[in-house]
Amino acid sequence: MARLTECLIPVANVDDLQKIFDDFPDRYGKEMNGGIRKRLVLSSLSKADDSPLVAWTWRFLERSAIGFEFLFFDGYGGTQSRHRAANSPHGRLGESADFVPLHRRIESHSPRPGLDLASPCFCRVVPGTMLVETMERIWQPIATRDDWSTLHDMLGAMGDMKAALFLPLA
């Protein structure tokens, strides 16, 4: 952050930059808390209750190596996704000791209004991703047979995901 600020000194007022720099940690924390809750479609309880949810989310991601997109796909809607998450390829992680503290935090938050687990996005077993392996699988039929259908399917899946995830904040 300091390096970025240094780059802006020639084109911005130093006092304004300092104000941004000074409150960045608080703003970042607030946005991170909101982003985690939004992605899981959970309502906020309070800053004191939301912060542990975020901390345990990061801790679980680090310890489980589940992959960012899979946790948010399986955990979408919190307790309302319990059955779907248990049947996912990563379902066994829900039984791990590392998941218990995160699960408690998720259970303490109710899903936000507008949650739609019947969305085509959540009728899949795994989320659509743009990981390298996925892109290589999509590119192979294009390169060998000029067959773009896999790419069109992926774009449709991304559209479904966008429609499911971009709920208005409550």
DRENTOR-408869 format. One line per 2 residues: their letters; for each residue x, y, z of C-alpha. Coordinates in steps of 0.1 Angstrom, whole numbers. Example, Ala and Ser with C-alpha at 12.3 -4.5 7.8 and 13.67 -1.06 7.14 Angstrom:
// residues 2
as = 123 -45 78; 137 -11 71
END
This chain:
// residues 170
ma = 0 0 0; 29 24 8
rl = 45 18 -26; 12 26 -43
te = 9 58 -23; 45 68 -32
cl = 36 64 -69; 6 87 -66
ip = 25 115 -48; 34 133 -81
va = -2 135 -91; -22 138 -59
nv = -23 158 -27; -1 142 0
dd = -26 150 28; -54 133 8
lq = -32 103 2; -24 101 39
ki = -61 101 49; -67 72 25
fd = -36 53 39; -46 59 75
df = -81 44 73; -73 17 48
pd = -71 -12 73; -105 -4 87
ry = -121 0 53; -104 -32 40
gk = -117 -52 70; -152 -39 65
em = -153 -47 28; -137 -81 34
ng = -163 -90 61; -191 -78 38
gi = -176 -97 8; -174 -130 26
rk = -210 -127 39; -222 -116 5
rl = -206 -146 -12; -221 -170 14
vl = -254 -150 12; -255 -145 50
ss = -270 -116 69; -248 -95 92
ls = -252 -99 129; -227 -73 141
ka = -190 -65 135; -181 -86 165
dd = -200 -116 151; -189 -111 114
sp = -152 -108 121; -148 -144 135
lv = -168 -157 105; -142 -141 82
aw = -113 -153 103; -125 -189 104
tw = -133 -188 66; -97 -179 58
rf = -84 -204 84; -105 -232 69
le = -94 -223 33; -58 -224 43
rs = -60 -257 63; -83 -276 39
ai = -69 -264 5; -104 -269 -7
gf = -101 -240 -32; -117 -206 -28
ef = -145 -212 -53; -156 -245 -38
lf = -161 -233 -3; -183 -205 -15
fd = -202 -228 -38; -208 -254 -12
gy = -215 -229 16; -238 -207 -4
gg = -268 -199 18; -252 -213 49
tq = -273 -240 66; -298 -241 37
sr = -271 -257 16; -261 -283 41
hr = -275 -313 21; -261 -301 -12
aa = -227 -294 4; -226 -328 21
ns = -230 -344 -13; -204 -323 -31
ph = -169 -338 -40; -156 -319 -9
gr = -184 -331 14; -161 -350 36
lg = -144 -317 46; -176 -307 63
es = -169 -335 89; -134 -323 96
ad = -123 -307 129; -111 -277 109
fv = -146 -271 96; -164 -272 130
pl = -156 -236 141; -165 -222 107
hr = -197 -242 107; -207 -228 141
ri = -201 -192 127; -221 -200 95
es = -250 -214 116; -252 -183 137
hs = -259 -162 105; -292 -165 87
pr = -294 -165 49; -301 -132 33
pg = -335 -127 16; -336 -137 -21
ld = -316 -169 -17; -324 -192 -46
la = -309 -226 -43; -330 -238 -72
sp = -309 -216 -95; -293 -235 -124
cf = -260 -225 -109; -266 -245 -77
cr = -281 -275 -95; -245 -284 -106
vv = -222 -306 -85; -193 -282 -88
pg = -190 -245 -95; -180 -232 -129
tm = -144 -220 -127; -119 -202 -149
lv = -90 -223 -135; -62 -232 -160
et = -74 -268 -162; -109 -257 -171
me = -97 -233 -197; -74 -260 -213
ri = -104 -284 -214; -125 -257 -231
wq = -97 -248 -256; -89 -283 -267
pi = -121 -289 -289; -117 -253 -303
at = -81 -259 -313; -86 -294 -327
rd = -121 -293 -343; -132 -257 -343
dw = -159 -268 -318; -169 -239 -296
st = -198 -256 -278; -178 -262 -246
lh = -170 -225 -244; -206 -216 -250
dm = -216 -240 -222; -191 -224 -199
lg = -203 -189 -207; -239 -201 -199
am = -227 -215 -166; -210 -182 -158
gd = -242 -163 -166; -261 -186 -143
mk = -235 -179 -116; -237 -142 -121
aa = -275 -143 -118; -273 -164 -86
lf = -246 -144 -69; -254 -108 -75
lp = -283 -105 -51; -290 -70 -38
la = -274 -64 -4; -300 -66 24
END
